[in-house]
Amino acid sequence: MIQEALIDPPRTAMAVFKMMPVGTLAEVIENQFYMSPAPNPFHQRLSMRLSSYIFTYVEAHALGEVFHAPTDLFLDEHSNAVQPDIFFFSPKSNVVVDIEGVHGSPDLIIEILSSGNKNHDLKTKKDLYEKFGVREYWVIDPENKLAKGFELKQTEFQSLGSFKGQVKSALLKTVFKF
């Protein structure tokens, strides 16, 4: 592998991303490569609890599929691959699941902030998800348990509000407490 890499080095951030070992916490946004450390236990506890609630609800109502990090989500095939904390897509969406990851824009994405990435999730990823037509986006700050929601109207995110300890999903028409 090392010799091959020296003979034919990757020319794009996506090529580097695809060379990373499975489970590497890395993303490509607008052909920029980002890596992050493992989330802290408080982040993971909240993520596990919330993804369990959403998974159970989606399964009980046969609404689609739920995935959690670190699942590779390719918003396009050349310059945008992310690993959202939690995401959902319905059977009506144009999302494809294969051995490499999930391809397309999910209906709902939830990101849980880490102390070092707040601007990344609140600005960079929010703009990216808006651009790719994600219908609903939630950002949760585990320190104060504040969830901020956004719903895509036309081509722009509009606020769904901020809620303490709960996600009020307009898309799934329910409340998930955490």
C-alpha positions as CSV (number, residue, x, y, z in Angstrom):
1,M,0.0,0.0,0.0
2,I,2.8,2.5,0.8
3,Q,4.6,1.8,-2.4
4,E,1.3,2.2,-4.4
5,A,0.7,5.5,-2.6
6,L,4.1,6.8,-3.5
7,I,3.7,5.8,-7.2
8,D,0.1,7.1,-7.5
9,P,-0.5,9.7,-4.7
10,P,-4.0,10.9,-4.1
11,R,-4.9,14.1,-5.9
12,T,-8.1,15.1,-4.1
13,A,-9.3,15.2,-0.5
14,M,-11.9,12.5,-1.5
15,A,-9.1,10.2,-2.7
16,V,-7.3,10.7,0.7
17,F,-10.6,10.0,2.5
18,K,-11.2,6.8,0.6
19,M,-7.7,5.6,1.5
20,M,-8.3,6.0,5.3
21,P,-8.9,2.9,7.4
22,V,-12.5,1.9,8.2
23,G,-13.7,3.8,11.2
24,T,-11.4,6.8,10.8
25,L,-13.2,9.9,12.0
26,A,-12.7,12.0,8.9
27,E,-14.8,14.1,6.5
28,V,-14.5,15.9,3.2
29,I,-16.4,19.1,2.8
30,E,-16.0,21.1,-0.4
31,N,-12.9,19.0,-1.2
32,Q,-11.3,20.0,2.2
33,F,-10.2,17.1,4.4
34,Y,-11.1,17.2,8.1
35,M,-10.2,14.8,10.9
36,S,-11.5,14.8,14.5
37,P,-10.7,13.1,17.7
38,A,-13.1,10.5,19.2
39,P,-16.1,12.1,20.9
40,N,-16.2,12.3,24.7
41,P,-18.4,10.0,26.8
42,F,-21.1,12.7,27.3
43,H,-21.4,13.2,23.6
44,Q,-21.6,9.4,23.0
45,R,-24.2,8.9,25.8
46,L,-26.4,11.5,24.3
47,S,-25.9,10.2,20.8
48,M,-26.7,6.6,21.8
49,R,-29.8,7.6,23.7
50,L,-31.2,9.8,21.0
51,S,-30.3,7.5,18.1
52,S,-32.0,4.6,20.0
53,Y,-35.2,6.7,20.5
54,I,-35.3,7.7,16.8
55,F,-34.5,4.2,15.6
56,T,-37.2,2.7,17.7
57,Y,-39.8,5.3,16.5
58,V,-38.8,4.9,12.8
59,E,-38.9,1.1,13.0
60,A,-42.2,1.1,14.8
61,H,-43.8,3.3,12.1
62,A,-41.9,1.8,9.1
63,L,-40.7,5.3,8.1
64,G,-37.3,4.5,6.7
65,E,-33.7,4.0,8.0
66,V,-31.6,5.5,10.7
67,F,-27.8,5.5,10.8
68,H,-25.3,6.9,13.3
69,A,-21.6,7.8,13.3
70,P,-19.2,6.8,12.0
71,T,-21.2,5.9,8.9
72,D,-19.8,7.5,5.7
73,L,-22.4,9.7,4.0
74,F,-21.5,10.7,0.5
75,L,-23.5,13.8,-0.4
76,D,-21.8,13.7,-3.8
77,E,-19.1,11.4,-5.1
78,H,-16.3,13.9,-5.6
79,S,-16.0,16.4,-2.8
80,N,-18.4,15.9,0.1
81,A,-18.4,13.0,2.5
82,V,-19.5,13.4,6.1
83,Q,-20.1,11.3,9.2
84,P,-23.2,12.9,10.9
85,D,-23.9,11.7,14.5
86,I,-27.4,10.6,13.4
87,F,-29.3,10.6,10.1
88,F,-32.6,9.4,8.8
89,F,-33.9,8.9,5.3
90,S,-37.3,7.7,4.0
91,P,-37.9,5.2,1.2
92,K,-39.0,8.2,-1.0
93,S,-35.6,9.8,-0.8
94,N,-32.9,9.2,-3.5
95,V,-30.5,7.6,-1.0
96,V,-28.6,4.4,-1.8
97,V,-26.8,2.2,0.7
98,D,-23.9,0.1,-0.4
99,I,-20.7,-1.5,1.1
100,E,-18.9,1.8,0.8
101,G,-21.5,3.9,2.7
102,V,-24.6,5.9,2.2
103,H,-25.0,8.0,-1.0
104,G,-27.3,10.9,-1.3
105,S,-29.0,13.5,0.9
106,P,-30.9,12.2,3.9
107,D,-34.1,13.8,5.1
108,L,-32.9,14.5,8.7
109,I,-29.4,15.0,10.2
110,I,-28.5,15.5,13.8
111,E,-25.1,16.7,14.9
112,I,-24.0,16.8,18.5
113,L,-21.4,19.5,19.3
114,S,-18.0,18.8,20.7
115,S,-16.1,21.5,22.4
116,G,-13.7,21.9,19.5
117,N,-16.1,21.8,16.6
118,K,-19.0,24.1,17.4
119,N,-18.5,26.4,14.4
120,H,-17.9,23.5,12.1
121,D,-21.4,22.1,12.9
122,L,-23.2,25.4,13.3
123,K,-21.8,27.0,10.1
124,T,-19.8,24.8,7.8
125,K,-22.0,21.7,8.0
126,K,-25.2,23.6,8.2
127,D,-24.4,25.4,5.0
128,L,-23.4,22.1,3.4
129,Y,-26.6,20.3,4.4
130,E,-28.7,23.3,3.2
131,K,-26.9,23.2,-0.2
132,F,-27.6,19.4,-0.5
133,G,-31.3,19.7,0.4
134,V,-31.4,18.1,3.8
135,R,-35.0,18.7,4.9
136,E,-34.3,19.0,8.6
137,Y,-31.2,19.7,10.6
138,W,-30.6,19.7,14.3
139,V,-27.6,20.8,16.3
140,I,-27.4,19.8,20.0
141,D,-25.1,21.2,22.6
142,P,-24.5,18.5,25.2
143,E,-23.2,20.9,27.8
144,N,-26.5,22.7,28.2
145,K,-28.8,20.2,26.4
146,L,-30.0,22.8,24.0
147,A,-31.2,21.6,20.6
148,K,-31.5,24.0,17.7
149,G,-33.6,22.9,14.7
150,F,-33.7,24.0,11.1
151,E,-36.2,23.1,8.4
152,L,-35.5,23.5,4.6
153,K,-38.0,25.9,3.1
154,Q,-37.4,26.3,-0.7
155,T,-33.6,26.4,-0.7
156,E,-32.9,27.9,2.8
157,F,-33.0,26.7,6.3
158,Q,-35.5,28.3,8.6
159,S,-35.4,28.0,12.3
160,L,-37.6,25.5,14.1
161,G,-36.6,27.0,17.4
162,S,-34.4,26.0,20.3
163,F,-35.5,23.5,22.9
164,K,-34.0,22.3,26.2
165,G,-33.5,18.5,26.3
166,Q,-35.6,17.6,23.2
167,V,-35.7,17.5,19.5
168,K,-39.1,18.5,18.1
169,S,-39.0,17.0,14.6
170,A,-41.4,18.6,12.1
171,L,-40.4,15.9,9.6
172,L,-41.1,12.9,11.9
173,K,-44.0,14.7,13.7
174,T,-42.8,13.8,17.2
175,V,-40.6,14.9,20.1
176,F,-37.5,13.0,21.1
177,K,-36.4,13.8,24.7
178,F,-32.8,13.3,25.7
